[in-house]
Amino acid sequence: MNLLPALAWLVACGVLVRFALDAEASIERNMLLIGALWLGALVCLAIAVREARTALTAARIVPRQPQPTPTETIAPRAPRQLTPEDYTQVEAVRTALASAGLLDETAVTTQRLLERIETDGAPQQIDTYDVLHALAGLVGGGEISPQNMVFVEDTAPLDEEALTNEIMPVLSILGLAEMGPVVSAKLPSSSNTPFEIVIEVNGQSRRIVAEAFWKNLPGGLLKGLSALGAGFGKAPLAVSYIDQWYVVAAMDDPAMEALNTALPGQIARFDRPD
């Protein structure tokens, strides 16, 4: 409560009366000064009452707590109920891969693949792409190991260790891993630049020219590895691309055609790498 204005007004009135009021002044003048003093006192009283009311009002006001900013809540999409037709589709892909010698049927069940597809978010119609995507997730998590099929990531950084880790599994399905291959490369300092990869297999040095990409598999790498395997009498590579993986297998043309015929859907077909 601020009473300073009232006190100042009262002091001012007192000083005025002290110097203006004397015995020689007329009665009218003294009465006038006394009236002014009373008026000042009333003004001081009014100021004091106003300040007191203001203080009491402020004391009764409860500070309003800040309210959190409302945020829009988006309900999660309800998972789609899987159907017997979904089971049939997944079973068809699993059987086709097993018949082509790419997947051990005992490695993963159709039910487990369905569970993984449901976790990833089942589309309206399940086909080969979704099953291969589920297999890639299970392989990446270390849950299963396919038989003659590898999933090569398309998002690996461009360095010699990552490049070797991408090449060695492919050499394995080509049947060249037991020959003790050694991979070396002089990586370029810029992307979209051709560079040379040297692979020593069984004492023979083979070179692959690929194009460097900072965050993707080098261009032409899989085609070069397929040609390398053919030089040792191995079946050429067949590749299907899904999301961020290359699904890579080694098979001749009749086997690749038979697999594509058995796989449901029109996407994620196997083809020769380019």
C-alpha positions as CSV (number, residue, x, y, z in Angstrom):
1,M,0.0,0.0,0.0
2,N,1.5,3.3,-1.1
3,L,0.7,6.2,1.3
4,L,3.5,8.5,0.2
5,P,1.2,10.8,-1.8
6,A,-1.1,11.4,1.2
7,L,1.8,12.1,3.5
8,A,3.4,14.4,1.1
9,W,0.1,16.4,0.7
10,L,-0.3,16.6,4.5
11,V,3.2,17.8,5.1
12,A,2.7,20.4,2.4
13,C,-0.4,21.7,4.0
14,G,1.3,21.8,7.4
15,V,4.2,23.8,6.1
16,L,1.8,26.3,4.4
17,V,-0.1,26.8,7.6
18,R,3.1,27.1,9.7
19,F,4.4,30.1,7.7
20,A,1.1,31.6,6.8
21,L,-0.7,31.5,10.1
22,D,0.3,34.3,12.6
23,A,-1.3,36.4,15.2
24,E,-1.3,39.5,13.1
25,A,-3.3,37.9,10.3
26,S,-7.0,38.7,10.1
27,I,-9.6,36.3,11.4
28,E,-10.9,35.8,7.8
29,R,-7.4,34.9,6.6
30,N,-6.7,32.4,9.4
31,M,-10.1,30.8,8.9
32,L,-9.3,30.4,5.2
33,L,-6.0,28.7,6.0
34,I,-7.6,26.4,8.6
35,G,-10.2,25.4,6.0
36,A,-7.4,24.7,3.5
37,L,-5.7,22.5,6.2
38,W,-9.0,20.6,6.7
39,L,-9.4,20.2,3.0
40,G,-5.8,18.8,2.7
41,A,-6.5,16.4,5.5
42,L,-9.6,15.1,3.8
43,V,-7.7,14.7,0.5
44,C,-5.0,12.7,2.4
45,L,-7.7,10.6,4.0
46,A,-9.3,9.9,0.6
47,I,-5.9,8.9,-0.8
48,A,-5.3,6.6,2.1
49,V,-8.7,4.9,1.8
50,R,-8.1,4.4,-2.0
51,E,-4.7,2.8,-1.4
52,A,-6.1,0.6,1.4
53,R,-8.9,-0.7,-0.9
54,T,-6.5,-1.4,-3.7
55,A,-4.2,-3.4,-1.4
56,L,-7.2,-5.4,0.0
57,T,-8.4,-6.2,-3.5
58,A,-5.0,-7.3,-4.7
59,A,-4.7,-9.6,-1.6
60,R,-8.0,-11.3,-2.5
61,I,-7.0,-12.0,-6.1
62,V,-5.6,-15.6,-6.6
63,P,-2.9,-15.6,-9.3
64,R,-4.1,-17.5,-12.3
65,Q,-1.9,-20.5,-13.1
66,P,-0.6,-20.7,-16.6
67,Q,-2.6,-23.2,-18.7
68,P,-0.8,-25.7,-20.9
69,T,-1.1,-25.0,-24.6
70,P,-3.6,-27.5,-26.0
71,T,-2.1,-29.9,-28.5
72,E,-3.9,-31.8,-31.2
73,T,-4.0,-35.5,-30.5
74,I,-4.0,-37.7,-33.5
75,A,-5.4,-41.2,-32.8
76,P,-3.1,-43.9,-34.1
77,R,-4.3,-45.8,-37.1
78,A,-6.0,-49.0,-36.1
79,P,-4.0,-52.0,-37.4
80,R,-5.7,-53.9,-40.2
81,Q,-7.1,-57.3,-39.3
82,L,-5.2,-60.0,-41.2
83,T,-7.2,-62.4,-43.2
84,P,-6.8,-66.0,-44.5
85,E,-6.0,-64.5,-47.9
86,D,-3.0,-62.7,-46.3
87,Y,-1.8,-66.0,-44.9
88,T,-2.1,-67.6,-48.3
89,Q,-0.1,-64.8,-49.9
90,V,2.7,-65.0,-47.4
91,E,2.8,-68.8,-47.6
92,A,3.1,-68.6,-51.4
93,V,6.1,-66.3,-51.2
94,R,7.8,-68.4,-48.5
95,T,7.2,-71.6,-50.5
96,A,8.6,-70.0,-53.7
97,L,11.7,-68.8,-52.0
98,A,12.3,-72.2,-50.4
99,S,11.7,-74.0,-53.7
100,A,14.3,-71.7,-55.3
101,G,16.8,-72.7,-52.6
102,L,16.9,-69.2,-51.2
103,L,15.2,-69.8,-47.8
104,D,15.3,-72.7,-45.4
105,E,11.6,-73.5,-44.7
106,T,12.6,-74.3,-41.1
107,A,14.2,-70.9,-40.6
108,V,10.9,-69.0,-40.3
109,T,7.3,-69.8,-40.2
110,T,4.5,-68.2,-42.2
111,Q,2.9,-67.0,-38.9
112,R,6.2,-65.3,-37.9
113,L,6.3,-63.5,-41.2
114,L,2.7,-62.3,-40.8
115,E,3.5,-61.0,-37.3
116,R,6.5,-59.0,-38.7
117,I,4.3,-57.7,-41.5
118,E,1.7,-56.6,-39.0
119,T,4.4,-54.9,-36.9
120,D,5.6,-53.0,-40.0
121,G,2.0,-52.0,-40.8
122,A,0.2,-54.4,-43.1
123,P,-0.9,-52.8,-46.4
124,Q,-4.3,-53.4,-47.9
125,Q,-2.9,-56.3,-50.0
126,I,0.2,-58.3,-49.0
127,D,2.5,-59.4,-51.8
128,T,6.1,-60.4,-52.4
129,Y,7.5,-56.9,-51.5
130,D,6.0,-57.1,-48.0
131,V,7.3,-60.6,-47.3
132,L,10.8,-59.7,-48.5
133,H,10.6,-56.5,-46.3
134,A,9.7,-58.6,-43.3
135,L,12.5,-61.0,-44.0
136,A,14.9,-58.1,-44.2
137,G,13.8,-56.9,-40.8
138,L,14.2,-60.4,-39.3
139,V,17.6,-60.9,-40.8
140,G,18.7,-57.5,-39.7
141,G,17.6,-58.2,-36.2
142,G,19.6,-61.5,-36.2
143,E,16.5,-63.6,-35.8
144,I,17.0,-65.7,-38.9
145,S,19.7,-66.4,-41.5
146,P,18.5,-67.0,-45.1
147,Q,20.1,-69.9,-47.1
148,N,21.3,-68.5,-50.4
149,M,20.1,-65.0,-50.2
150,V,21.6,-61.8,-48.7
151,F,20.1,-58.4,-47.9
152,V,22.6,-55.7,-48.9
153,E,21.8,-52.3,-47.4
154,D,21.6,-49.3,-49.8
155,T,22.2,-46.7,-47.1
156,A,25.8,-47.6,-45.9
157,P,28.4,-44.9,-45.6
158,L,31.2,-44.7,-48.2
159,D,34.3,-46.1,-46.5
160,E,36.4,-49.1,-47.1
161,E,35.2,-51.1,-44.1
162,A,31.5,-50.6,-45.0
163,L,32.3,-51.5,-48.7
164,T,34.0,-54.7,-47.6
165,N,31.0,-55.6,-45.4
166,E,28.7,-55.2,-48.3
167,I,30.8,-57.2,-50.8
168,M,31.7,-60.2,-48.6
169,P,28.2,-61.6,-48.2
170,V,27.7,-61.4,-52.0
171,L,30.9,-63.2,-52.6
172,S,29.7,-65.9,-50.2
173,I,26.5,-66.6,-52.1
174,L,28.6,-66.7,-55.3
175,G,30.6,-69.5,-53.7
176,L,33.8,-67.5,-53.6
177,A,34.1,-66.9,-49.9
178,E,36.0,-70.1,-49.3
179,M,38.7,-68.9,-51.7
180,G,39.8,-66.2,-49.2
181,P,38.9,-63.1,-51.1
182,V,40.6,-59.8,-50.1
183,V,38.9,-56.5,-51.0
184,S,40.7,-53.2,-51.3
185,A,39.7,-49.9,-52.9
186,K,40.9,-46.3,-53.2
187,L,37.8,-44.3,-52.4
188,P,37.4,-41.0,-54.2
189,S,37.0,-37.7,-52.3
190,S,33.8,-36.7,-54.0
191,S,30.5,-38.4,-54.8
192,N,29.3,-39.4,-58.3
193,T,32.9,-40.3,-59.1
194,P,34.1,-43.6,-60.7
195,F,36.6,-45.6,-58.7
196,E,38.2,-49.0,-58.8
197,I,37.7,-51.9,-56.4
198,V,40.3,-54.7,-56.4
199,I,39.2,-58.2,-55.3
200,E,41.9,-60.9,-54.9
201,V,40.3,-64.4,-55.3
202,N,42.4,-67.5,-55.2
203,G,45.6,-65.6,-56.0
204,Q,43.9,-63.8,-58.9
205,S,43.3,-60.0,-58.9
206,R,40.0,-58.8,-60.4
207,R,39.0,-55.2,-60.8
208,I,35.5,-53.7,-60.7
209,V,34.8,-50.1,-61.7
210,A,31.9,-48.6,-59.7
211,E,30.5,-45.1,-59.1
212,A,30.8,-43.7,-55.6
213,F,27.7,-42.4,-53.8
214,W,28.1,-41.0,-50.3
215,K,25.1,-42.7,-48.7
216,N,24.2,-45.4,-51.2
217,L,25.6,-48.6,-52.6
218,P,28.2,-47.8,-55.3
219,G,26.6,-47.8,-58.7
220,G,27.6,-50.9,-60.8
221,L,28.9,-52.8,-57.8
222,L,26.5,-55.7,-58.0
223,K,26.8,-55.9,-61.8
224,G,30.6,-56.1,-61.4
225,L,30.4,-58.8,-58.7
226,S,28.1,-60.8,-60.9
227,A,30.6,-60.6,-63.8
228,L,33.4,-61.6,-61.3
229,G,31.5,-64.7,-60.3
230,A,30.8,-65.6,-63.9
231,G,34.6,-65.5,-64.5
232,F,34.8,-68.4,-62.0
233,G,32.0,-70.3,-63.5
234,K,29.4,-69.2,-60.9
235,A,25.7,-68.4,-61.6
236,P,24.9,-64.7,-62.2
237,L,23.3,-62.5,-59.6
238,A,19.6,-61.9,-59.4
239,V,18.5,-58.8,-57.5
240,S,15.2,-57.5,-56.1
241,Y,15.1,-54.0,-54.6
242,I,12.9,-53.3,-51.6
243,D,12.9,-50.0,-49.7
244,Q,16.5,-49.7,-48.5
245,W,17.8,-53.2,-49.3
246,Y,19.0,-55.1,-52.3
247,V,17.8,-58.8,-52.1
248,V,20.6,-60.6,-53.8
249,A,20.7,-64.3,-54.9
250,A,22.7,-66.3,-57.5
251,M,20.7,-68.2,-60.1
252,D,20.6,-68.9,-63.8
253,D,17.9,-67.5,-66.1
254,P,15.5,-70.6,-65.9
255,A,15.6,-70.5,-62.1
256,M,15.0,-66.7,-62.0
257,E,12.1,-67.0,-64.4
258,A,10.6,-69.9,-62.4
259,L,10.9,-67.9,-59.1
260,N,9.3,-64.8,-60.6
261,T,6.4,-66.9,-61.9
262,A,5.8,-68.4,-58.5
263,L,6.0,-65.1,-56.6
264,P,2.6,-63.3,-56.2
265,G,2.3,-59.7,-57.2
266,Q,4.0,-57.6,-59.9
267,I,6.6,-55.7,-57.8
268,A,9.8,-56.9,-56.1
269,R,10.6,-59.1,-59.1
270,F,14.1,-60.5,-59.4
271,D,16.2,-59.2,-62.3
272,R,19.8,-58.9,-63.3
273,P,21.7,-56.0,-61.7
274,D,22.5,-53.0,-63.7
